Amino acid sequence: MASSATPSPDTISDSELHHYLERYPACIAAISDARGAKPGQISLAALDQYRYGAALNTFGSGTPDAAMGLADVKQLVEWKLRHGKFRPTLMKLVSSNEPDFVEDIIRQAVKHHHDKSDVPGALNILTKLKGIGPATASLLLAVHDPDHVIFFADEAFYWLCCDGSKAPIKYSQKEYTELNARAQALARRLAVKAVDIERVAFVLMTQPRDDKANPAGVTKLPTGPRAATTGKKPPAKRKSPVENPSAEVPVRRSKRGKQA
């Protein structure tokens, strides 16, 4: 179940949503610093700037300045792998697509979505690419239409469809249809963009507590009255036999000899 401090998508207010949205940059920066990057590897923070900055500026205007190519797809997939669950074979599969085929498929999908407002149909076109399932396909489409299409992120699905519970996800078209419908309902209610809901969900599900001193939730602070004054967790309370019926009362043995 969702934390009691985590607002429901059905009741979250406009001010609450924007409060969490404003926390996203600090949240992702702290996570990026904590994870670090291998030599020659782009940091998560830099990939995030591409995902929500350069990529949206280039492809998200409704009339893209350029066609999305294989290099763009690979950078977005790298962001997806570093931002969420790492899948070691995914990049190899994506890289095996022919560049011309990638551009053609994405152009077809974006046109289909633009002409018919048919998200499932556009995703079906994008999944013709090797290594591109519904989740990654939704990312490519969301970059082209950030106002109305949400990326199929785990955090978004947990918050919008599972009441904040980290339930198993099959990454199916049916699940994404439910996720996008719920995101659109919230977007209409508060007049916000799908891309903003996506980032709010990430903050809520990675660091639900409203802790300004620890915006990314990288480390957990001790809890309890004693921890608040000493900085240490209080010792665990031993349960009596009455509190723990399954505990056995120890048998007092004579010092004159042990029972066999």
Secondary structure as GFF3:
##gff-version 3
##sequence-region A 1 260
A	DSSP	alpha_helix	14	35	.	.	.	ID=ss1
A	DSSP	alpha_helix	44	49	.	.	.	ID=ss2
A	DSSP	pi_helix	50	54	.	.	.	ID=ss3
A	DSSP	alpha_helix	55	59	.	.	.	ID=ss4
A	DSSP	alpha_helix	70	83	.	.	.	ID=ss5
A	DSSP	alpha_helix	90	95	.	.	.	ID=ss6
A	DSSP	alpha_helix	99	116	.	.	.	ID=ss7
A	DSSP	alpha_helix	119	126	.	.	.	ID=ss8
A	DSSP	alpha_helix	134	144	.	.	.	ID=ss9
A	DSSP	alpha_helix	154	161	.	.	.	ID=ss10
A	DSSP	alpha_helix	173	190	.	.	.	ID=ss11
A	DSSP	alpha_helix	194	206	.	.	.	ID=ss12
A	DSSP	alpha_helix	225	230	.	.	.	ID=ss13
###
